[in-house]
Amino acid sequence: MKPANAARSAPLLDSNQIEQIVNVFEQKYFNTFAVQTKQVPTDLEGVASWLTRLSKQSQKYWKGKHQQFEPSVQSMQRMLDQHPALRYEVEKMIVEGLYVHEHYAQEEPYCIETLNDLLIALNYIITRAPEFQPQINHSAFPMSGLFVYMMYTPSGRRVFVNELFNEHLRKILNAWCRYLDSKDSLSVINAGPTGWLNPMSWKQNSLDQFVTEKMIATDPKHWTFTSFNDFFHRQIISICRPIDGIGNDRVIVSANDGTLYRIARNVQREDQFYLKNQNYSLVNMLDDSPYVDQFVGGDVVQSFLSGHDYHRWRSPISGKVVDQRVIPGFMFSELASEGFDDSAGTKSQAYEANVNTRGLVFIQSDDPSIGLVCVMPIGITEVSSVGINVKDGQHVEKGQELGWFSYGGSSLCLIFQSGVISQFTVPEPLEGTDYENGPFIRVNAQIAIAKGS
């Protein structure tokens, strides 16, 4: 049955295809760990209501005040006009998402039913900063909310790994990042009901670890923050993150705050990372760099950074930066075998370590027995731009800042050579543990002991 508000010109599916999409979506969603443990609702009404509000707001904004696409959205529109096969896949993805929405929220008039509706919604998102609305699903991550249905549809899985689509989506996200770096984005950095400095945000984002009395006294309105991104990757008060094992090279520390996602031993040069177990494939992770073979048989530690976590990352060892770069990659691709992911991709973190936009910082340890270590920050959703603030040849101390994530979901891998780690001193997550409920790790705190000379 065709949804009541589906566009007549949109490519349609037959009844068997619709039933298959909805059944697989439902089966996978309700069997996820987060749903089974009641950490997310057992229905999708919250997501559906949010999507309805977004689509209505974007349409109202478009009709009332703004009827010209931003340059990055215009570029996406032109590209799709020039590539009809890809345009068809995007349009089909939208309709498939519409069927999912209609199945779970028939009373909610989901307005994103055409390509133009999607472009209007994208245009709306990148011209404003997210408000603090902790009771509303996806309010803090609107791009993830916009794509959450589409990512798990058959056409969506093809679209979000298409290089041309990703190239133009990256332009849109970069334009949004520039806005979030600007002073205009300060409209949500205040202590008002939807501001990120209000008492509820203070508690949820542990702002007592980031904000000093001097900052508040100097700038009572914005607390000296200069933009939304400046708030997002705010600097922590140093006493809150002391460095473990100063002077002891065998003590390896965490590069970031977050929850431990996985510890993998004996990682292979090449492996099948797109299967359910999400193996690490070094040649893919490290972009076939000349350092790949040095890490074969080694260890990978991966952790997840939520929106509440400290989003700067630091060196786990002391040593010399021998190479650093950012590798462009996917942004909203997720592994189909993981099932529907209401978080828009965070259940596919090991897969994303192989294919997503990521940074590579190779550090040659001062201790020859530790050798080369790679710090690999990974963007998962939204903007998630990776900023690196060290240069080739620079010496860094353990605990020294290497870079930061701008707004968005993030993950980070530490990659060690074979035989370097004597033991990890953080508990490995139990199988089936939700990505947000693994053991917490603290930047600069010990996570491993090296064997040493």
Salt bridges, closest charged atoms under 4 A:
GLU26 OE1 - HIS103 NE2 3.57
GLU70 OE2 - HIS66 NE2 3.52
ASP81 OD1 - ARG87 NH1 2.57
GLU89 OE2 - ARG158 NE 3.00
GLU91 OE2 - ARG87 NE 3.08
ASP257 OD2 - ARG241 NH2 2.58
GLU270 OE2 - ARG269 NH1 3.53
ASP293 OD1 - ARG269 NE 2.65
ASP299 OD1 - ARG265 NE 2.72
ASP323 OD2 - ARG325 NH2 2.29
GLU338 OE2 - LYS276 NZ 3.74
ASP341 OD1 - LYS347 NZ 3.34
ASP342 OD1 - LYS347 NZ 3.60
ASP366 OD2 - HIS395 NE2 2.95
GLU397 OE2 - HIS395 ND1 3.50
GLU401 OE2 - ARG312 NH1 2.86
